[in-house]
Amino acid sequence: MSAIRSVICGAGGYLPERILSNDELAKMVDTSDDWIVERSGIRERHIAADGEMTSDLALAAARRALANAGTEASEVDLVVLATATPDQTFPATATKVQAALGITRGAAFDIQAVCTGFVYALAIADNFITAGQFKCALVIGAETFSRILDWQDRGTCVLFGDGAGAVVIKAGPSTGALSDRGILTTHLYADGRHHDLLYVDGGPSSTGTTGHLRMNGREVFKHAVTNMSDAVNEALSATGLSAGDIDWIVPHQANKRIIDATAKKLGIPPEKVVQTVGLHGNTSAASIPLALSCAVGDGRIKKGNLVLMEGMGGGFTWGSALVRW
């Protein structure tokens, strides 16, 4: 008896044209290229142009994902967009992407889980598809974090960038075997007690302003390594697989030290880890799909590969998704 499995059919990414280097940042705030690289591995990041909105980045990534999947926009009946930097308080940025693509059926909405947003969005779309409610989904992570940074705070402004990534997911038949293509398992978590370690100090119902990102980097680092490792181990335990079975791990691109420490704790060799943080910075909900699109585009991730995604963000939220590509 066959079941429905959510199959990722294509991936695409988009980065704004403007590149902000560490040397340029050193002219804006008390920092240096060496200081930034040593603490984060980041050498440059992309910054959205004036008038370029999150929906613009998301739309470009979505179009590239559709092209990579060989799918027409008219086939899509679900758009889930993960972002912490929407165009407006409402309507959802997803509806702007939906309209721009000419999609007039199904559902479109945003979800907010900050840097874990793409994993959350992937899990939501997977549940809708396997339940039979939708057949083809666009799952997007898109951010313009440059709009919520305090450019005088060297502990945060050097870390983040703008970008978008997207995947196309379709319902496909499955025997239930782990070798069948599709999303095998997702695991989502949150613990709101850690709000004050990573947050934005503004909002419509609190200050009536957008606010700026605030972070206790040292504490976030400790929680990130532990929580993401636990989420990966949950995915492996749920499927009976081991770290050695993973072909590629695609982590949230927050910080090279976090990525390296998590991989080491899991026993995953560095050559199996997709890293784009050096050239993209931390693009929050966009970082995992951007890294995916890079690895798919250059041929590293191939059909049949076992791909593990994991991330953690403000809230705290964290989670993992294990996929047979």
Contacts in CASP RR format, 6 or more apart in sequence:
PFRMAT RR
TARGET T0000
AUTHOR 0000-0000-0000
METHOD contacts of the structure
MODEL  1
MSAIRSVICGAGGYLPERILSNDELAKMVDTSDDWIVERSGIRERHIAAD
GEMTSDLALAAARRALANAGTEASEVDLVVLATATPDQTFPATATKVQAA
LGITRGAAFDIQAVCTGFVYALAIADNFITAGQFKCALVIGAETFSRILD
WQDRGTCVLFGDGAGAVVIKAGPSTGALSDRGILTTHLYADGRHHDLLYV
DGGPSSTGTTGHLRMNGREVFKHAVTNMSDAVNEALSATGLSAGDIDWIV
PHQANKRIIDATAKKLGIPPEKVVQTVGLHGNTSAASIPLALSCAVGDGR
IKKGNLVLMEGMGGGFTWGSALVRW
2 173 0 8 1.000
2 174 0 8 1.000
2 175 0 8 1.000
3 130 0 8 1.000
3 173 0 8 1.000
3 174 0 8 1.000
3 175 0 8 1.000
3 176 0 8 1.000
4 129 0 8 1.000
4 130 0 8 1.000
4 132 0 8 1.000
4 171 0 8 1.000
4 172 0 8 1.000
4 173 0 8 1.000
4 174 0 8 1.000
5 130 0 8 1.000
5 171 0 8 1.000
5 172 0 8 1.000
5 173 0 8 1.000
5 174 0 8 1.000
5 176 0 8 1.000
5 180 0 8 1.000
5 181 0 8 1.000
5 182 0 8 1.000
5 183 0 8 1.000
6 125 0 8 1.000
6 126 0 8 1.000
6 129 0 8 1.000
6 130 0 8 1.000
6 137 0 8 1.000
6 169 0 8 1.000
6 170 0 8 1.000
6 171 0 8 1.000
6 172 0 8 1.000
6 182 0 8 1.000
6 183 0 8 1.000
7 169 0 8 1.000
7 170 0 8 1.000
7 171 0 8 1.000
7 172 0 8 1.000
7 181 0 8 1.000
7 182 0 8 1.000
7 183 0 8 1.000
8 167 0 8 1.000
8 168 0 8 1.000
8 169 0 8 1.000
8 182 0 8 1.000
8 183 0 8 1.000
8 323 0 8 1.000
8 325 0 8 1.000
9 69 0 8 1.000
9 70 0 8 1.000
9 71 0 8 1.000
9 167 0 8 1.000
9 168 0 8 1.000
9 169 0 8 1.000
9 170 0 8 1.000
10 65 0 8 1.000
10 68 0 8 1.000
10 69 0 8 1.000
10 70 0 8 1.000
10 71 0 8 1.000
10 167 0 8 1.000
10 168 0 8 1.000
10 296 0 8 1.000
11 65 0 8 1.000
11 68 0 8 1.000
11 165 0 8 1.000
11 166 0 8 1.000
11 167 0 8 1.000
11 168 0 8 1.000
11 289 0 8 1.000
11 292 0 8 1.000
11 293 0 8 1.000
11 296 0 8 1.000
11 297 0 8 1.000
12 61 0 8 1.000
12 62 0 8 1.000
12 64 0 8 1.000
12 65 0 8 1.000
12 68 0 8 1.000
12 165 0 8 1.000
12 166 0 8 1.000
12 167 0 8 1.000
12 289 0 8 1.000
12 292 0 8 1.000
12 293 0 8 1.000
12 296 0 8 1.000
13 60 0 8 1.000
13 61 0 8 1.000
13 64 0 8 1.000
13 65 0 8 1.000
13 163 0 8 1.000
13 164 0 8 1.000
13 165 0 8 1.000
13 166 0 8 1.000
13 289 0 8 1.000
13 290 0 8 1.000
13 293 0 8 1.000
14 57 0 8 1.000
14 60 0 8 1.000
14 61 0 8 1.000
14 64 0 8 1.000
14 163 0 8 1.000
14 164 0 8 1.000
14 165 0 8 1.000
15 46 0 8 1.000
15 162 0 8 1.000
15 163 0 8 1.000
15 280 0 8 1.000
15 290 0 8 1.000
16 46 0 8 1.000
16 47 0 8 1.000
16 48 0 8 1.000
16 49 0 8 1.000
16 52 0 8 1.000
16 57 0 8 1.000
16 162 0 8 1.000
16 163 0 8 1.000
17 46 0 8 1.000
17 49 0 8 1.000
18 46 0 8 1.000
18 47 0 8 1.000
18 48 0 8 1.000
18 49 0 8 1.000
19 44 0 8 1.000
19 45 0 8 1.000
19 46 0 8 1.000
19 47 0 8 1.000
20 44 0 8 1.000
20 45 0 8 1.000
20 46 0 8 1.000
20 47 0 8 1.000
20 161 0 8 1.000
21 33 0 8 1.000
21 43 0 8 1.000
21 44 0 8 1.000
22 31 0 8 1.000
22 32 0 8 1.000
22 33 0 8 1.000
22 36 0 8 1.000
22 37 0 8 1.000
22 42 0 8 1.000
22 43 0 8 1.000
22 44 0 8 1.000
22 158 0 8 1.000
23 33 0 8 1.000
25 31 0 8 1.000
25 36 0 8 1.000
25 157 0 8 1.000
25 158 0 8 1.000
26 32 0 8 1.000
26 33 0 8 1.000
28 151 0 8 1.000
28 157 0 8 1.000
29 151 0 8 1.000
29 152 0 8 1.000
29 153 0 8 1.000
29 154 0 8 1.000
29 157 0 8 1.000
29 158 0 8 1.000
30 154 0 8 1.000
31 154 0 8 1.000
31 158 0 8 1.000
33 43 0 8 1.000
36 42 0 8 1.000
36 43 0 8 1.000
36 158 0 8 1.000
37 43 0 8 1.000
39 255 0 8 1.000
39 257 0 8 1.000
40 158 0 8 1.000
40 159 0 8 1.000
40 255 0 8 1.000
40 256 0 8 1.000
40 257 0 8 1.000
40 277 0 8 1.000
40 278 0 8 1.000
40 281 0 8 1.000
41 255 0 8 1.000
41 256 0 8 1.000
41 257 0 8 1.000
41 277 0 8 1.000
41 278 0 8 1.000
42 158 0 8 1.000
42 159 0 8 1.000
42 255 0 8 1.000
42 256 0 8 1.000
42 277 0 8 1.000
42 278 0 8 1.000
42 281 0 8 1.000
42 282 0 8 1.000
43 278 0 8 1.000
43 279 0 8 1.000
44 278 0 8 1.000
44 279 0 8 1.000
44 281 0 8 1.000
45 160 0 8 1.000
45 161 0 8 1.000
45 162 0 8 1.000
45 279 0 8 1.000
45 280 0 8 1.000
45 281 0 8 1.000
45 283 0 8 1.000
46 161 0 8 1.000
46 162 0 8 1.000
46 163 0 8 1.000
46 280 0 8 1.000
47 146 0 8 1.000
47 161 0 8 1.000
47 162 0 8 1.000
48 56 0 8 1.000
48 57 0 8 1.000
48 144 0 8 1.000
48 146 0 8 1.000
48 147 0 8 1.000
48 162 0 8 1.000
48 163 0 8 1.000
52 144 0 8 1.000
53 87 0 8 1.000
53 144 0 8 1.000
54 83 0 8 1.000
54 85 0 8 1.000
54 86 0 8 1.000
54 87 0 8 1.000
54 93 0 8 1.000
54 142 0 8 1.000
54 143 0 8 1.000
54 144 0 8 1.000
54 164 0 8 1.000
55 87 0 8 1.000
55 93 0 8 1.000
55 96 0 8 1.000
55 97 0 8 1.000
55 100 0 8 1.000
55 142 0 8 1.000
57 142 0 8 1.000
57 143 0 8 1.000
57 144 0 8 1.000
57 162 0 8 1.000
57 163 0 8 1.000
57 164 0 8 1.000
57 286 0 8 1.000
58 81 0 8 1.000
58 83 0 8 1.000
58 93 0 8 1.000
58 94 0 8 1.000
58 97 0 8 1.000
58 140 0 8 1.000
58 141 0 8 1.000
58 142 0 8 1.000
58 164 0 8 1.000
58 165 0 8 1.000
58 166 0 8 1.000
59 96 0 8 1.000
59 97 0 8 1.000
59 100 0 8 1.000
59 101 0 8 1.000
60 164 0 8 1.000
61 140 0 8 1.000
61 141 0 8 1.000
61 142 0 8 1.000
61 163 0 8 1.000
61 164 0 8 1.000
61 165 0 8 1.000
61 166 0 8 1.000
61 286 0 8 1.000
61 289 0 8 1.000
61 290 0 8 1.000
61 293 0 8 1.000
62 79 0 8 1.000
62 97 0 8 1.000
62 101 0 8 1.000
62 138 0 8 1.000
62 140 0 8 1.000
62 166 0 8 1.000
63 101 0 8 1.000
64 166 0 8 1.000
64 293 0 8 1.000
65 138 0 8 1.000
65 165 0 8 1.000
65 166 0 8 1.000
65 167 0 8 1.000
65 168 0 8 1.000
65 293 0 8 1.000
66 72 0 8 1.000
66 73 0 8 1.000
66 76 0 8 1.000
66 101 0 8 1.000
66 138 0 8 1.000
66 168 0 8 1.000
68 168 0 8 1.000
68 293 0 8 1.000
68 296 0 8 1.000
68 297 0 8 1.000
69 168 0 8 1.000
69 170 0 8 1.000
71 136 0 8 1.000
71 168 0 8 1.000
71 170 0 8 1.000
73 101 0 8 1.000
73 102 0 8 1.000
73 103 0 8 1.000
74 102 0 8 1.000
74 103 0 8 1.000
75 135 0 8 1.000
75 136 0 8 1.000
75 170 0 8 1.000
76 101 0 8 1.000
76 103 0 8 1.000
76 136 0 8 1.000
76 137 0 8 1.000
76 138 0 8 1.000
76 168 0 8 1.000
77 103 0 8 1.000
77 105 0 8 1.000
77 106 0 8 1.000
77 107 0 8 1.000
77 134 0 8 1.000
77 135 0 8 1.000
77 136 0 8 1.000
77 137 0 8 1.000
78 106 0 8 1.000
78 107 0 8 1.000
78 108 0 8 1.000
78 125 0 8 1.000
78 128 0 8 1.000
78 129 0 8 1.000
78 134 0 8 1.000
78 136 0 8 1.000
78 137 0 8 1.000
78 138 0 8 1.000
79 94 0 8 1.000
79 95 0 8 1.000
79 97 0 8 1.000
79 98 0 8 1.000
79 103 0 8 1.000
79 107 0 8 1.000
79 108 0 8 1.000
79 109 0 8 1.000
79 137 0 8 1.000
79 138 0 8 1.000
79 140 0 8 1.000
80 94 0 8 1.000
80 108 0 8 1.000
80 109 0 8 1.000
80 110 0 8 1.000
80 111 0 8 1.000
80 121 0 8 1.000
80 124 0 8 1.000
80 125 0 8 1.000
80 137 0 8 1.000
80 138 0 8 1.000
80 139 0 8 1.000
80 140 0 8 1.000
81 92 0 8 1.000
81 93 0 8 1.000
81 94 0 8 1.000
81 97 0 8 1.000
81 108 0 8 1.000
81 109 0 8 1.000
81 110 0 8 1.000
81 111 0 8 1.000
81 121 0 8 1.000
81 140 0 8 1.000
81 141 0 8 1.000
81 142 0 8 1.000
82 110 0 8 1.000
82 111 0 8 1.000
82 112 0 8 1.000
82 113 0 8 1.000
82 117 0 8 1.000
82 118 0 8 1.000
82 120 0 8 1.000
82 121 0 8 1.000
82 139 0 8 1.000
82 140 0 8 1.000
82 141 0 8 1.000
82 142 0 8 1.000
82 285 0 8 1.000
83 93 0 8 1.000
83 110 0 8 1.000
83 112 0 8 1.000
83 141 0 8 1.000
83 142 0 8 1.000
83 143 0 8 1.000
83 284 0 8 1.000
83 285 0 8 1.000
84 112 0 8 1.000
84 114 0 8 1.000
84 143 0 8 1.000
84 145 0 8 1.000
84 148 0 8 1.000
84 200 0 8 1.000
84 284 0 8 1.000
84 285 0 8 1.000
85 143 0 8 1.000
85 144 0 8 1.000
85 145 0 8 1.000
85 147 0 8 1.000
85 148 0 8 1.000
85 284 0 8 1.000
86 92 0 8 1.000
86 93 0 8 1.000
86 110 0 8 1.000
87 93 0 8 1.000
87 96 0 8 1.000
89 204 0 8 1.000
92 108 0 8 1.000
92 109 0 8 1.000
92 110 0 8 1.000
93 110 0 8 1.000
93 142 0 8 1.000
94 108 0 8 1.000
94 109 0 8 1.000
94 110 0 8 1.000
94 140 0 8 1.000
95 108 0 8 1.000
95 109 0 8 1.000
97 108 0 8 1.000
97 138 0 8 1.000
97 140 0 8 1.000
98 108 0 8 1.000
106 134 0 8 1.000
107 134 0 8 1.000
111 117 0 8 1.000
111 120 0 8 1.000
111 121 0 8 1.000
111 124 0 8 1.000
113 119 0 8 1.000
113 120 0 8 1.000
113 190 0 8 1.000
113 285 0 8 1.000
113 313 0 8 1.000
113 317 0 8 1.000
114 198 0 8 1.000
114 284 0 8 1.000
114 285 0 8 1.000
114 313 0 8 1.000
114 314 0 8 1.000
114 315 0 8 1.000
114 317 0 8 1.000
115 252 0 8 1.000
115 254 0 8 1.000
115 282 0 8 1.000
115 284 0 8 1.000
115 285 0 8 1.000
115 287 0 8 1.000
115 311 0 8 1.000
115 312 0 8 1.000
115 313 0 8 1.000
115 314 0 8 1.000
115 317 0 8 1.000
116 188 0 8 1.000
116 252 0 8 1.000
116 285 0 8 1.000
116 311 0 8 1.000
116 312 0 8 1.000
116 313 0 8 1.000
116 314 0 8 1.000
116 317 0 8 1.000
116 318 0 8 1.000
116 319 0 8 1.000
117 141 0 8 1.000
117 284 0 8 1.000
117 285 0 8 1.000
117 317 0 8 1.000
118 139 0 8 1.000
118 141 0 8 1.000
118 165 0 8 1.000
118 285 0 8 1.000
118 286 0 8 1.000
118 287 0 8 1.000
118 288 0 8 1.000
118 289 0 8 1.000
118 309 0 8 1.000
119 186 0 8 1.000
119 188 0 8 1.000
119 288 0 8 1.000
119 309 0 8 1.000
119 310 0 8 1.000
119 311 0 8 1.000
119 319 0 8 1.000
119 320 0 8 1.000
119 321 0 8 1.000
120 188 0 8 1.000
120 317 0 8 1.000
120 319 0 8 1.000
121 139 0 8 1.000
121 140 0 8 1.000
121 141 0 8 1.000
121 285 0 8 1.000
122 139 0 8 1.000
122 167 0 8 1.000
122 169 0 8 1.000
122 183 0 8 1.000
122 186 0 8 1.000
122 309 0 8 1.000
122 321 0 8 1.000
123 186 0 8 1.000
123 188 0 8 1.000
123 321 0 8 1.000
125 134 0 8 1.000
125 137 0 8 1.000
125 139 0 8 1.000
125 169 0 8 1.000
126 169 0 8 1.000
126 183 0 8 1.000
126 186 0 8 1.000
126 321 0 8 1.000
128 134 0 8 1.000
128 137 0 8 1.000
129 135 0 8 1.000
129 137 0 8 1.000
129 169 0 8 1.000
129 170 0 8 1.000
129 171 0 8 1.000
130 171 0 8 1.000
132 171 0 8 1.000
134 171 0 8 1.000
135 170 0 8 1.000
135 171 0 8 1.000
136 168 0 8 1.000
136 169 0 8 1.000
136 170 0 8 1.000
136 171 0 8 1.000
137 168 0 8 1.000
137 169 0 8 1.000
137 170 0 8 1.000
138 166 0 8 1.000
138 167 0 8 1.000
138 168 0 8 1.000
138 169 0 8 1.000
139 166 0 8 1.000
139 167 0 8 1.000
139 169 0 8 1.000
139 289 0 8 1.000
140 164 0 8 1.000
140 165 0 8 1.000
140 166 0 8 1.000
140 289 0 8 1.000
141 164 0 8 1.000
141 165 0 8 1.000
141 166 0 8 1.000
141 285 0 8 1.000
141 286 0 8 1.000
141 289 0 8 1.000
142 163 0 8 1.000
142 164 0 8 1.000
142 165 0 8 1.000
142 285 0 8 1.000
142 286 0 8 1.000
143 161 0 8 1.000
143 162 0 8 1.000
143 163 0 8 1.000
143 164 0 8 1.000
143 283 0 8 1.000
143 284 0 8 1.000
143 285 0 8 1.000
143 286 0 8 1.000
144 162 0 8 1.000
144 163 0 8 1.000
145 160 0 8 1.000
145 161 0 8 1.000
145 162 0 8 1.000
145 213 0 8 1.000
145 282 0 8 1.000
145 283 0 8 1.000
145 284 0 8 1.000
146 160 0 8 1.000
146 161 0 8 1.000
146 162 0 8 1.000
147 210 0 8 1.000
148 200 0 8 1.000
148 210 0 8 1.000
148 211 0 8 1.000
148 212 0 8 1.000
148 213 0 8 1.000
149 156 0 8 1.000
149 157 0 8 1.000
149 160 0 8 1.000
149 212 0 8 1.000
149 213 0 8 1.000
150 156 0 8 1.000
150 157 0 8 1.000
150 212 0 8 1.000
150 213 0 8 1.000
150 214 0 8 1.000
151 157 0 8 1.000
153 212 0 8 1.000
153 214 0 8 1.000
155 215 0 8 1.000
155 217 0 8 1.000
156 213 0 8 1.000
156 214 0 8 1.000
156 215 0 8 1.000
159 254 0 8 1.000
159 255 0 8 1.000
159 281 0 8 1.000
159 282 0 8 1.000
160 213 0 8 1.000
160 281 0 8 1.000
160 282 0 8 1.000
160 283 0 8 1.000
160 284 0 8 1.000
161 280 0 8 1.000
161 281 0 8 1.000
161 282 0 8 1.000
161 283 0 8 1.000
162 283 0 8 1.000
162 286 0 8 1.000
163 280 0 8 1.000
163 283 0 8 1.000
163 286 0 8 1.000
163 290 0 8 1.000
164 283 0 8 1.000
164 286 0 8 1.000
164 289 0 8 1.000
164 290 0 8 1.000
165 286 0 8 1.000
165 289 0 8 1.000
165 290 0 8 1.000
165 292 0 8 1.000
165 293 0 8 1.000
166 289 0 8 1.000
166 293 0 8 1.000
167 289 0 8 1.000
167 292 0 8 1.000
169 183 0 8 1.000
172 181 0 8 1.000
172 182 0 8 1.000
174 180 0 8 1.000
174 181 0 8 1.000
174 182 0 8 1.000
178 184 0 8 1.000
178 239 0 8 1.000
178 241 0 8 1.000
178 324 0 8 1.000
179 324 0 8 1.000
180 324 0 8 1.000
181 303 0 8 1.000
181 304 0 8 1.000
181 324 0 8 1.000
181 325 0 8 1.000
182 323 0 8 1.000
182 324 0 8 1.000
182 325 0 8 1.000
183 321 0 8 1.000
183 322 0 8 1.000
183 323 0 8 1.000
184 235 0 8 1.000
184 239 0 8 1.000
184 322 0 8 1.000
184 323 0 8 1.000
184 324 0 8 1.000
185 235 0 8 1.000
185 238 0 8 1.000
185 239 0 8 1.000
185 321 0 8 1.000
185 322 0 8 1.000
186 235 0 8 1.000
186 319 0 8 1.000
186 320 0 8 1.000
186 321 0 8 1.000
186 322 0 8 1.000
187 231 0 8 1.000
187 234 0 8 1.000
187 235 0 8 1.000
187 238 0 8 1.000
187 319 0 8 1.000
187 320 0 8 1.000
187 321 0 8 1.000
188 317 0 8 1.000
188 318 0 8 1.000
188 319 0 8 1.000
189 227 0 8 1.000
189 231 0 8 1.000
189 317 0 8 1.000
189 318 0 8 1.000
189 319 0 8 1.000
190 315 0 8 1.000
190 316 0 8 1.000
190 317 0 8 1.000
190 318 0 8 1.000
191 315 0 8 1.000
191 316 0 8 1.000
192 315 0 8 1.000
192 316 0 8 1.000
194 219 0 8 1.000
194 223 0 8 1.000
194 314 0 8 1.000
194 315 0 8 1.000
194 316 0 8 1.000
195 314 0 8 1.000
195 315 0 8 1.000
196 216 0 8 1.000
197 215 0 8 1.000
197 216 0 8 1.000
197 217 0 8 1.000
197 219 0 8 1.000
197 220 0 8 1.000
197 223 0 8 1.000
197 314 0 8 1.000
197 316 0 8 1.000
198 213 0 8 1.000
198 214 0 8 1.000
198 215 0 8 1.000
198 216 0 8 1.000
198 217 0 8 1.000
198 220 0 8 1.000
198 313 0 8 1.000
198 314 0 8 1.000
198 315 0 8 1.000
198 316 0 8 1.000
199 213 0 8 1.000
199 214 0 8 1.000
199 314 0 8 1.000
199 315 0 8 1.000
200 210 0 8 1.000
200 211 0 8 1.000
200 212 0 8 1.000
200 213 0 8 1.000
200 214 0 8 1.000
201 207 0 8 1.000
201 211 0 8 1.000
201 212 0 8 1.000
201 214 0 8 1.000
202 208 0 8 1.000
202 209 0 8 1.000
202 210 0 8 1.000
202 211 0 8 1.000
202 212 0 8 1.000
203 209 0 8 1.000
203 210 0 8 1.000
203 211 0 8 1.000
221 255 0 8 1.000
221 257 0 8 1.000
221 258 0 8 1.000
223 312 0 8 1.000
223 316 0 8 1.000
224 254 0 8 1.000
224 258 0 8 1.000
224 262 0 8 1.000
224 311 0 8 1.000
224 312 0 8 1.000
224 313 0 8 1.000
224 318 0 8 1.000
225 258 0 8 1.000
225 261 0 8 1.000
225 262 0 8 1.000
225 265 0 8 1.000
227 312 0 8 1.000
227 316 0 8 1.000
227 318 0 8 1.000
227 319 0 8 1.000
228 251 0 8 1.000
228 252 0 8 1.000
228 258 0 8 1.000
228 262 0 8 1.000
228 310 0 8 1.000
228 311 0 8 1.000
228 312 0 8 1.000
228 318 0 8 1.000
228 319 0 8 1.000
228 320 0 8 1.000
229 262 0 8 1.000
229 265 0 8 1.000
229 266 0 8 1.000
231 310 0 8 1.000
231 311 0 8 1.000
231 318 0 8 1.000
231 319 0 8 1.000
231 320 0 8 1.000
232 243 0 8 1.000
232 249 0 8 1.000
232 262 0 8 1.000
232 266 0 8 1.000
232 308 0 8 1.000
232 310 0 8 1.000
232 320 0 8 1.000
233 266 0 8 1.000
234 320 0 8 1.000
235 308 0 8 1.000
235 320 0 8 1.000
235 321 0 8 1.000
235 322 0 8 1.000
236 242 0 8 1.000
236 243 0 8 1.000
236 245 0 8 1.000
236 322 0 8 1.000
238 322 0 8 1.000
239 322 0 8 1.000
241 306 0 8 1.000
241 322 0 8 1.000
243 266 0 8 1.000
243 267 0 8 1.000
243 268 0 8 1.000
244 268 0 8 1.000
245 306 0 8 1.000
246 268 0 8 1.000
246 272 0 8 1.000
246 306 0 8 1.000
246 307 0 8 1.000
246 308 0 8 1.000
247 272 0 8 1.000
247 301 0 8 1.000
247 305 0 8 1.000
247 306 0 8 1.000
247 307 0 8 1.000
248 272 0 8 1.000
248 273 0 8 1.000
248 274 0 8 1.000
248 295 0 8 1.000
248 300 0 8 1.000
248 301 0 8 1.000
248 305 0 8 1.000
248 306 0 8 1.000
248 307 0 8 1.000
248 308 0 8 1.000
249 263 0 8 1.000
249 266 0 8 1.000
249 268 0 8 1.000
249 272 0 8 1.000
249 273 0 8 1.000
249 274 0 8 1.000
249 307 0 8 1.000
249 308 0 8 1.000
249 309 0 8 1.000
249 310 0 8 1.000
250 274 0 8 1.000
250 288 0 8 1.000
250 291 0 8 1.000
250 292 0 8 1.000
250 295 0 8 1.000
250 307 0 8 1.000
250 308 0 8 1.000
250 309 0 8 1.000
250 310 0 8 1.000
251 258 0 8 1.000
251 259 0 8 1.000
251 262 0 8 1.000
251 263 0 8 1.000
251 273 0 8 1.000
251 274 0 8 1.000
251 288 0 8 1.000
251 291 0 8 1.000
251 309 0 8 1.000
251 310 0 8 1.000
251 311 0 8 1.000
252 282 0 8 1.000
252 287 0 8 1.000
252 288 0 8 1.000
252 310 0 8 1.000
252 311 0 8 1.000
252 312 0 8 1.000
252 313 0 8 1.000
253 259 0 8 1.000
253 275 0 8 1.000
253 276 0 8 1.000
253 277 0 8 1.000
253 278 0 8 1.000
253 280 0 8 1.000
253 281 0 8 1.000
253 282 0 8 1.000
253 283 0 8 1.000
253 287 0 8 1.000
253 288 0 8 1.000
253 290 0 8 1.000
253 291 0 8 1.000
254 277 0 8 1.000
254 282 0 8 1.000
254 287 0 8 1.000
254 311 0 8 1.000
254 312 0 8 1.000
255 277 0 8 1.000
255 282 0 8 1.000
256 275 0 8 1.000
256 277 0 8 1.000
256 278 0 8 1.000
259 273 0 8 1.000
259 275 0 8 1.000
259 277 0 8 1.000
260 270 0 8 1.000
262 310 0 8 1.000
263 269 0 8 1.000
263 270 0 8 1.000
263 272 0 8 1.000
263 273 0 8 1.000
274 291 0 8 1.000
274 292 0 8 1.000
274 294 0 8 1.000
274 295 0 8 1.000
274 300 0 8 1.000
274 301 0 8 1.000
275 291 0 8 1.000
276 287 0 8 1.000
276 290 0 8 1.000
276 291 0 8 1.000
276 294 0 8 1.000
277 287 0 8 1.000
280 287 0 8 1.000
280 290 0 8 1.000
280 291 0 8 1.000
281 287 0 8 1.000
283 290 0 8 1.000
284 313 0 8 1.000
288 309 0 8 1.000
288 311 0 8 1.000
292 301 0 8 1.000
292 307 0 8 1.000
292 309 0 8 1.000
295 301 0 8 1.000
301 307 0 8 1.000
301 325 0 8 1.000
302 325 0 8 1.000
303 325 0 8 1.000
304 324 0 8 1.000
304 325 0 8 1.000
305 324 0 8 1.000
305 325 0 8 1.000
306 322 0 8 1.000
306 323 0 8 1.000
306 324 0 8 1.000
306 325 0 8 1.000
307 322 0 8 1.000
307 323 0 8 1.000
307 324 0 8 1.000
307 325 0 8 1.000
308 320 0 8 1.000
308 321 0 8 1.000
308 322 0 8 1.000
308 323 0 8 1.000
309 320 0 8 1.000
309 321 0 8 1.000
309 322 0 8 1.000
309 323 0 8 1.000
310 318 0 8 1.000
310 319 0 8 1.000
310 320 0 8 1.000
310 321 0 8 1.000
311 318 0 8 1.000
311 319 0 8 1.000
311 320 0 8 1.000
312 318 0 8 1.000
312 319 0 8 1.000
END
